Amino acid sequence: MWTWTRRRKTALLAVSPLLLAACGAATAIPAGLDSPVPTLSRTADPGVSGTVWVANEGAGSLSAIDAATGEVLTTVTGIPSPHNVQASPDGATVWAVSGHNNALVALDGVTSRLLMTAATGASPAHVVVGPDGSSVYVTNSGEDTLARYDATTASSTGTVALSAGPHGLRPSRDGAALVVAGTTAGTIDVVDPRNLTRTTTIAVGSSPVQVAVSDDGAFAYVSLAGESAVAKVDLVRHEVVQKVTVPTPPVQLYLTPDGARLLSADQGTADAPGDTVSIIDVATMTVSGTVTTGAGPHGVVVDPSGSRAWVTNLYADTVSVLDLTNLAVTATITVGDMPNGISFSPVTVTGASAETAVDVPDYSADAAGDEGDDAGHGHGEGDHHG
């Protein structure tokens, strides 16, 4: 099976557990400083407004990109090993996980100021926000759990045990289910987020990294890094019904708003990087087209109109802007080292300086009684999967 390291551009990794981090109360942080917004990067295609947030895991930072212009509005520093980032549905809050510090981090989606932090479990991998915006969920790959937090206070509201190596996760549109990829176990877990119980576990294949869920909640799509394929899973029958091969080991997946197409970021490995995003017709589970990106496409997100997508290129330290009508790259934006997770916010960052520095507590040190562990998650979100 594949493995990955957190700080190097290598391949998918098996989970290397950290010491259990204490799940304590959230820590509120005072507001930061105001200063003018600079223009830092090249122009992308206009027509879409909002902010694209990127987790630069190697750089320990987040990049906030203007979706309309492609300018990097601010770079938020001081978040060690942020593997994943997620904007709330209204864009008011942006959440990230610090794998090094075992921390959940909340930023103001307009000013990029640090709002609050909370301890996670060991080696947090991904974070998502429920459709109604009231709860936040984090997969702890180092201890095989899913944790739930109150989105207003960042206080922990429960934890549930999962299959080995929980990594990427997404909720159903109605919020009735969360689907989690168990990279080490080769399964997906379906969780009822209301009472935080695991309702079923489904075998899917080798090294599942991330999922996408159809609007009606009937199907999940799973990237299988260990077999360079994407699986379609019937969530009612609890079985894989179709698979399609992609050029290189895939990491993140994202459905277009109409639910007809699935984008697969085919990252590959450090030794054999991929450079494509596969466009999959979900009705037939066939690849209908590909777009050539930078080296190691890892994270992918689509804007609400379905006209644009953004892809992080893990080995090139860039983000590709994709025109989904013509299946072409329209711009390439330089970000930080090892860009992994990516998220779209309908809100545009304003009032931030070129660099926004934050101070995230090291909850792993609190739990371990030392400096904390920098062990990697295992997955295939890239040589690092994410």
C-alpha positions in Angstrom: 0.0 0.0 0.0 1.1 3.6 -0.5 2.4 5.8 2.2 3.3 9.5 2.6 5.3 11.9 4.7 4.0 15.1 5.9 6.8 17.4 5.2 8.4 16.0 2.1 7.0 15.6 -1.4 7.0 11.8 -1.4 4.2 9.2 -1.9 1.0 8.0 0.0 1.7 6.9 3.5 0.5 4.5 6.1 -0.8 6.2 9.2 1.9 6.8 11.7 0.0 7.4 15.0 0.9 10.4 17.2 0.3 10.5 20.9 -3.3 11.2 21.6 -4.0 14.9 21.8 -6.3 16.1 24.6 -9.6 17.4 23.4 -10.1 20.4 25.5 -12.0 23.6 25.3 -11.4 26.0 22.4 -9.0 28.8 22.8 -10.2 32.2 21.6 -7.6 34.5 19.9 -7.7 38.3 19.8 -8.2 40.0 16.4 -5.2 40.7 14.3 -4.0 43.8 12.4 -5.5 45.7 9.5 -3.5 46.8 6.5 -3.9 47.3 2.8 -4.4 44.4 0.4 -1.6 43.9 -2.0 -1.6 42.5 -5.5 0.7 39.5 -5.5 -0.1 37.1 -8.4 -1.1 36.8 -12.0 -4.5 37.5 -13.3 -6.9 34.6 -13.8 -10.3 34.5 -15.6 -12.9 37.0 -14.4 -16.5 36.2 -14.0 -16.5 34.4 -10.6 -16.3 36.3 -7.3 -15.1 35.0 -3.9 -11.9 33.5 -2.4 -10.1 30.3 -3.1 -8.3 29.1 0.1 -5.2 26.8 -0.3 -3.5 24.8 2.5 0.3 25.0 1.9 1.4 22.0 4.0 5.1 22.3 3.5 5.1 26.1 4.0 2.9 26.1 7.1 0.6 28.6 5.6 -2.7 29.3 3.8 -3.0 31.3 0.6 -6.2 33.3 0.0 -6.6 33.8 -3.8 -9.1 36.3 -5.3 -11.3 34.0 -7.5 -12.0 36.8 -10.0 -8.4 38.0 -10.6 -6.1 35.3 -9.4 -4.3 37.6 -7.0 -3.0 36.2 -3.8 -4.8 38.5 -1.3 -3.0 37.4 1.8 -0.8 34.5 3.0 -1.7 33.3 6.5 1.5 32.0 8.2 2.0 30.2 11.5 -0.2 27.1 11.0 2.3 24.2 11.1 1.5 21.4 8.5 -2.0 22.5 7.4 -3.1 19.6 5.3 -6.7 20.6 4.6 -8.8 23.8 4.6 -12.5 24.3 4.4 -14.7 27.5 4.1 -18.1 27.5 5.8 -21.1 27.6 3.4 -21.5 31.3 3.9 -17.8 32.0 3.8 -17.8 33.8 7.1 -15.3 31.3 8.7 -12.4 29.4 7.2 -11.3 26.2 9.0 -8.0 24.4 8.8 -6.2 21.6 10.6 -2.6 21.8 11.8 -1.2 18.3 11.6 2.0 19.2 13.5 0.1 20.9 16.4 -2.9 18.6 16.5 -5.0 21.7 16.2 -8.3 22.9 14.6 -8.0 26.5 13.4 -10.8 29.0 12.6 -10.1 32.2 10.7 -12.4 35.1 9.8 -13.3 34.6 6.2 -13.3 38.3 5.4 -10.2 39.6 7.3 -8.3 36.3 7.7 -7.8 37.1 11.4 -7.5 34.2 13.8 -10.8 33.6 15.7 -10.2 30.5 17.8 -8.4 27.2 18.0 -9.1 23.8 19.5 -7.3 20.6 20.2 -7.9 17.7 17.8 -7.0 14.0 18.1 -3.7 12.7 16.8 -2.6 13.6 13.3 -5.7 15.5 12.0 -6.2 15.0 8.2 -9.3 16.7 6.9 -11.9 19.1 8.1 -15.4 19.8 6.7 -18.4 21.9 7.8 -21.9 20.5 7.9 -24.3 21.9 5.3 -26.2 24.0 7.9 -22.9 25.5 9.2 -23.5 24.6 12.8 -20.9 21.8 13.2 -17.4 21.1 12.1 -15.9 17.6 11.6 -12.3 16.5 11.7 -10.8 13.1 10.8 -7.9 12.1 13.2 -5.8 9.7 11.1 -3.4 8.9 14.0 -6.1 7.5 16.2 -8.8 6.4 13.8 -11.6 8.7 15.0 -13.9 11.4 13.8 -14.4 14.4 16.0 -17.3 16.9 16.0 -17.1 20.6 17.0 -19.5 23.4 17.6 -18.9 25.9 14.7 -19.6 28.9 17.0 -17.3 28.1 19.9 -15.0 25.3 18.4 -15.8 23.3 21.5 -15.7 19.5 21.1 -19.2 17.9 21.0 -18.2 14.2 20.5 -16.0 11.6 18.9 -16.7 8.3 17.1 -14.3 5.5 16.3 -13.8 4.7 12.6 -12.0 2.3 10.3 -8.2 2.5 10.1 -6.7 5.6 8.5 -9.6 8.0 8.2 -8.8 10.7 5.8 -11.0 12.6 3.4 -14.7 13.1 4.1 -17.8 14.9 2.8 -21.3 15.3 4.0 -24.5 14.5 2.0 -26.3 17.6 0.9 -29.1 17.2 3.5 -26.6 16.7 6.3 -28.0 13.3 7.2 -24.7 11.4 6.5 -21.0 11.9 6.5 -18.9 9.6 4.3 -15.3 9.0 5.3 -12.5 7.4 3.4 -10.5 4.9 5.5 -7.2 4.9 3.6 -5.5 2.1 5.6 -8.6 -0.1 5.9 -9.6 0.1 2.2 -13.2 1.1 3.2 -15.6 4.0 3.6 -17.5 4.6 6.8 -20.9 6.2 6.7 -21.6 8.2 9.9 -24.9 9.7 11.2 -23.6 13.2 12.2 -26.7 13.9 14.4 -26.0 11.3 17.0 -22.4 10.7 15.9 -22.6 7.0 15.2 -21.1 4.8 12.5 -24.0 3.3 10.6 -22.1 1.1 8.0 -18.7 0.3 6.6 -18.2 -0.6 2.9 -15.1 -2.2 1.4 -14.1 -0.1 -1.7 -10.6 -1.0 -2.8 -6.9 0.0 -2.3 -6.0 3.2 -0.4 -9.2 5.3 -0.7 -8.2 8.9 -0.1 -11.2 11.2 -0.6 -14.9 11.0 -1.4 -17.7 12.9 -3.1 -21.4 12.4 -2.4 -24.3 12.8 -4.9 -26.9 15.3 -4.0 -29.5 12.7 -3.4 -27.2 10.8 -1.1 -27.6 7.6 -3.1 -23.9 7.3 -4.3 -20.4 8.1 -3.1 -17.5 8.4 -5.4 -14.1 7.3 -3.9 -10.5 8.0 -5.2 -8.5 4.8 -5.0 -4.8 5.8 -5.0 -3.7 2.2 -4.7 -5.2 1.2 -8.0 -5.3 4.4 -10.0 -9.1 4.3 -10.1 -12.3 6.0 -9.0 -15.1 3.9 -7.6 -18.9 4.5 -7.6 -20.5 3.1 -4.4 -24.2 2.5 -3.9 -24.9 3.8 -0.4 -28.2 1.9 -0.3 -26.9 -1.5 -1.4 -23.6 -0.9 0.4 -21.4 -2.0 -2.5 -19.2 -0.8 -5.3 -21.1 -0.8 -8.5 -18.6 0.6 -11.0 -14.9 1.6 -11.3 -13.1 3.7 -13.8 -9.3 3.9 -14.3 -7.5 7.2 -14.3 -4.0 7.9 -15.6 -2.2 8.1 -12.2 -3.1 7.6 -8.5 -5.9 10.1 -7.7 -6.3 12.1 -4.6 -9.1 14.6 -4.2 -12.5 14.5 -6.1 -15.2 17.1 -6.6 -18.6 17.0 -8.3 -19.8 19.8 -10.5 -22.9 21.6 -9.2 -25.2 19.7 -11.6 -23.9 16.4 -10.3 -23.1 15.2 -13.8 -19.3 15.3 -13.8 -16.7 14.4 -11.3 -13.3 15.9 -11.3 -10.4 13.7 -10.2 -7.0 15.2 -9.3 -4.6 12.5 -10.5 -1.6 13.3 -8.4 0.6 10.3 -9.0 3.7 9.9 -6.8 7.0 11.7 -6.2 8.8 9.3 -8.5 6.1 9.4 -11.2 4.1 12.6 -10.8 0.8 12.9 -12.6 -0.3 16.1 -14.4 -3.9 15.6 -15.2 -7.4 16.2 -13.9 -9.8 13.5 -15.2 -13.3 14.6 -16.0 -15.6 11.6 -15.3 -19.2 11.2 -16.5 -20.9 9.8 -13.4 -23.8 8.2 -15.3 -21.5 6.0 -17.3 -18.4 6.1 -15.1 -16.2 6.9 -18.1 -13.5 9.5 -18.5 -14.9 12.1 -20.9 -11.9 14.3 -21.0 -8.7 15.4 -19.2 -7.0 18.7 -18.5 -3.2 18.9 -18.2 -2.2 20.8 -15.0 1.1 21.2 -13.1 3.0 18.4 -11.5 1.1 16.4 -8.9 -2.5 17.7 -9.0 -3.8 17.0 -5.5 -6.8 19.2 -4.3 -9.7 20.3 -6.5 -12.7 22.5 -6.0 -15.4 23.9 -8.4 -17.1 27.2 -8.2 -20.9 27.3 -7.6 -21.6 28.1 -11.3 -19.7 25.1 -12.5 -17.7 27.1 -14.9 -14.3 27.2 -13.1 -12.2 24.8 -11.1 -9.0 25.3 -9.1 -6.4 22.6 -8.6 -3.4 22.5 -6.3 -0.2 21.1 -7.9 1.7 19.5 -5.0 5.1 19.2 -6.7 5.0 22.5 -8.6 3.8 24.8 -5.7 1.1 26.3 -7.9 -2.7 26.4 -8.4 -4.1 25.8 -11.9 -7.3 27.6 -12.9 -9.5 25.4 -15.1 -12.1 26.5 -17.6 -14.6 23.6 -17.4 -16.4 24.6 -20.6 -13.3 24.4 -22.8 -11.4 22.0 -20.6 -8.3 24.2 -20.5 -6.0 25.9 -18.0 -6.5 29.6 -18.1 -4.0 30.7 -15.4 -1.3 29.3 -13.1 -0.9 30.9 -9.6 2.2 30.5 -7.4 1.4 29.7 -3.8 3.4 28.1 -1.0 5.3 24.8 -0.6 3.3 21.6 -1.0 -0.2 23.0 -1.7 -2.7 20.3 -0.7 -6.3 21.0 0.4 -8.3 23.7 -1.3 -11.8 25.3 -0.7 -14.0 27.9 -2.4 -15.6 30.7 -0.4 -18.3 33.1 -1.7 -16.7 35.9 0.3 -13.8 38.0 -0.9 -11.0 38.6 1.6 -10.6 42.4 2.4 -8.6 44.4 4.9 -5.8 41.9 5.1 -2.0 42.5 4.7 0.2 40.7 2.3 1.1 38.4 5.2 -1.2 37.6 8.1 0.7 35.9 11.0 -1.2 33.8 13.5 -0.1 31.9 16.6 -1.6 28.4 16.9 -1.1 26.6 20.2 0.8 23.3 20.0 -1.8 20.9 21.5 0.4 17.9 20.6 3.1 19.2 23.0 0.4 19.6 25.7 -0.7 16.0 25.2 2.7 14.4 24.8 4.6 16.5 27.2 7.3 17.4 24.6 7.7 19.2 21.4 5.1 17.3 19.5 5.4 14.8 16.6 5.7 15.6 13.0 4.7 12.2 11.8 2.8 12.1 8.5 -0.7 11.0 7.8 -0.8 8.1 5.7 -2.5 8.6 2.5 -2.7 9.0 -0.9 -3.7 12.5 -1.2 -0.6 12.9 -2.5 2.4 11.5 -1.8 0.7 12.9 0.5 -2.7 12.5 -0.3 -5.0 15.0 0.8 
